[in-house]
Amino acid sequence: MALRYARARLGRYGVEDAAQDVAQEVCVAVLTALPTFDDRGLPFEAFVYSIAARKVADAQRRVMRSAAPMANVPEHADEQASPEDLALLRDDAGQVIALLASLPPAQREIIILRVAMGMSTEETAAALGMTAGAVRVAQHRALTKLRSHYAGIDDGDGERS
């Protein structure tokens, strides 16, 4: 009974040896606890099941904590971004979004078209119905405002926020 239960619960982990070990631990634990067994009208199997459930839970924790075997050792280090890199990237993106939100809509659109989209001054001017000179002036003002916001300087009184 203990072996069938352990196989059923541990089968998805692919650890047949662990199921056999658990069944053996259950049998030893039942023999050890037998002197303290109190017959309260419940079937003896319920007593064995309670011990088996605890032993299987212990085995599951051991399996989950153990290192997972790999078929092949990789030749090179993983080139993907680490969780820390992704967190820093998200933080940077959040700061950029907040800085862009501090700009007036027209200046924000010019920065997005020029910097993010890579459009030329003439292309941006045509898209927004402006002259190329007006785009350059607005872009300069927007970048100046972004620099001051990034440095933590409030435009009104010059104090750090």
C-alpha positions as CSV (number, residue, x, y, z in Angstrom):
1,M,0.0,0.0,0.0
2,A,2.8,2.5,0.9
3,L,4.7,1.7,-2.3
4,R,1.6,2.2,-4.5
5,Y,0.8,5.5,-2.8
6,A,4.4,6.7,-3.1
7,R,4.5,5.8,-6.8
8,A,1.3,7.5,-7.4
9,R,2.3,10.7,-5.7
10,L,6.0,10.8,-6.9
11,G,5.5,9.3,-10.4
12,R,5.3,12.7,-12.1
13,Y,8.8,13.5,-10.8
14,G,10.2,10.5,-12.5
15,V,11.9,9.2,-9.3
16,E,11.1,5.5,-9.0
17,D,14.0,5.0,-6.5
18,A,12.6,7.7,-4.3
19,A,9.2,6.0,-4.3
20,Q,10.7,2.8,-3.1
21,D,12.8,4.6,-0.5
22,V,9.7,6.4,0.8
23,A,7.7,3.1,1.0
24,Q,10.6,1.7,3.1
25,E,10.6,4.8,5.3
26,V,6.9,4.5,5.8
27,C,7.2,0.9,6.9
28,V,9.9,1.7,9.4
29,A,7.9,4.7,10.7
30,V,4.8,2.5,11.1
31,L,6.8,-0.1,13.1
32,T,8.3,2.7,15.2
33,A,4.9,4.3,15.9
34,L,3.0,1.1,16.4
35,P,3.4,1.1,20.2
36,T,1.8,4.5,20.3
37,F,-1.1,3.5,18.0
38,D,-4.4,4.2,19.6
39,D,-7.4,2.3,18.1
40,R,-10.1,4.9,17.9
41,G,-12.3,3.0,15.5
42,L,-10.5,4.2,12.4
43,P,-9.1,1.7,10.0
44,F,-5.4,0.9,10.4
45,E,-4.9,2.0,6.8
46,A,-5.8,5.6,7.9
47,F,-2.9,5.4,10.4
48,V,-0.5,4.2,7.7
49,Y,-1.8,6.8,5.2
50,S,-1.1,9.7,7.6
51,I,2.5,8.5,8.0
52,A,2.8,7.9,4.2
53,A,1.4,11.4,3.4
54,R,4.1,13.0,5.5
55,K,6.9,10.9,4.1
56,V,5.8,11.6,0.5
57,A,5.6,15.3,1.2
58,D,9.1,15.2,2.6
59,A,10.3,13.4,-0.5
60,Q,8.6,15.9,-2.8
61,R,10.4,18.7,-1.0
62,R,13.7,16.9,-1.4
63,V,13.0,16.3,-5.1
64,M,12.0,20.0,-5.7
65,R,15.2,21.2,-3.9
66,S,17.6,18.9,-5.7
67,A,19.5,20.0,-8.8
68,A,17.8,19.1,-12.1
69,P,20.1,17.0,-14.3
70,M,21.0,18.5,-17.7
71,A,21.4,16.4,-20.8
72,N,24.3,18.5,-22.2
73,V,26.5,21.1,-20.6
74,P,26.2,24.3,-22.6
75,E,29.3,25.4,-24.6
76,H,28.8,29.1,-23.9
77,A,27.3,31.3,-21.2
78,D,23.7,32.2,-21.5
79,E,23.5,35.4,-23.5
80,Q,20.0,36.3,-22.4
81,A,19.4,39.1,-20.0
82,S,19.5,38.1,-16.4
83,P,16.5,38.9,-14.1
84,E,18.5,41.8,-12.6
85,D,19.2,43.2,-16.1
86,L,15.5,43.0,-17.0
87,A,14.6,44.7,-13.7
88,L,17.0,47.5,-14.4
89,L,15.8,47.8,-18.0
90,R,12.2,48.1,-16.7
91,D,13.2,50.8,-14.2
92,D,15.0,52.7,-16.9
93,A,12.0,52.5,-19.2
94,G,9.8,53.7,-16.4
95,Q,12.0,56.7,-15.9
96,V,12.0,57.5,-19.6
97,I,8.2,57.3,-19.7
98,A,7.9,59.6,-16.7
99,L,10.3,62.1,-18.3
100,L,8.4,62.0,-21.6
101,A,5.1,62.5,-19.7
102,S,6.6,65.7,-18.3
103,L,6.8,67.3,-21.7
104,P,4.0,69.1,-23.6
105,P,2.3,66.8,-26.1
106,A,3.9,68.5,-29.2
107,Q,7.4,68.3,-27.8
108,R,6.9,64.7,-26.7
109,E,5.8,63.8,-30.2
110,I,8.8,65.4,-31.7
111,I,11.2,63.5,-29.3
112,I,9.5,60.2,-30.1
113,L,9.6,60.7,-33.8
114,R,13.2,62.0,-33.9
115,V,14.8,59.9,-31.2
116,A,12.8,56.7,-30.9
117,M,11.6,56.4,-34.5
118,G,14.8,57.8,-36.1
119,M,13.0,60.2,-38.4
120,S,14.9,63.1,-40.0
121,T,14.0,66.7,-39.2
122,E,12.3,67.1,-42.6
123,E,10.3,63.8,-42.2
124,T,9.2,64.9,-38.7
125,A,8.2,68.4,-40.0
126,A,6.2,66.8,-42.8
127,A,4.5,64.4,-40.4
128,L,3.6,67.2,-37.9
129,G,2.8,69.9,-40.4
130,M,5.7,72.1,-39.2
131,T,8.8,73.6,-40.7
132,A,12.1,71.9,-40.2
133,G,13.4,74.9,-38.3
134,A,10.4,74.8,-35.9
135,V,11.1,71.1,-35.3
136,R,14.7,71.8,-34.5
137,V,13.8,74.6,-32.0
138,A,11.1,72.5,-30.4
139,Q,13.4,69.5,-30.1
140,H,16.1,71.6,-28.5
141,R,13.6,73.0,-26.0
142,A,12.3,69.5,-25.2
143,L,15.8,68.1,-24.7
144,T,16.7,71.0,-22.5
145,K,13.6,70.4,-20.4
146,L,14.3,66.6,-20.2
147,R,17.9,67.3,-19.0
148,S,16.7,69.6,-16.3
149,H,14.0,67.1,-15.2
150,Y,16.5,64.3,-15.3
151,A,18.9,66.2,-13.1
152,G,16.1,66.8,-10.6
153,I,15.9,70.5,-11.2
154,D,12.4,72.1,-11.0
155,D,12.0,74.7,-13.8
156,G,10.2,77.1,-11.6
157,D,12.5,77.8,-8.7
158,G,15.8,75.9,-9.6
159,E,15.7,73.7,-6.5
160,R,16.3,70.0,-6.5
161,S,13.2,67.8,-6.0
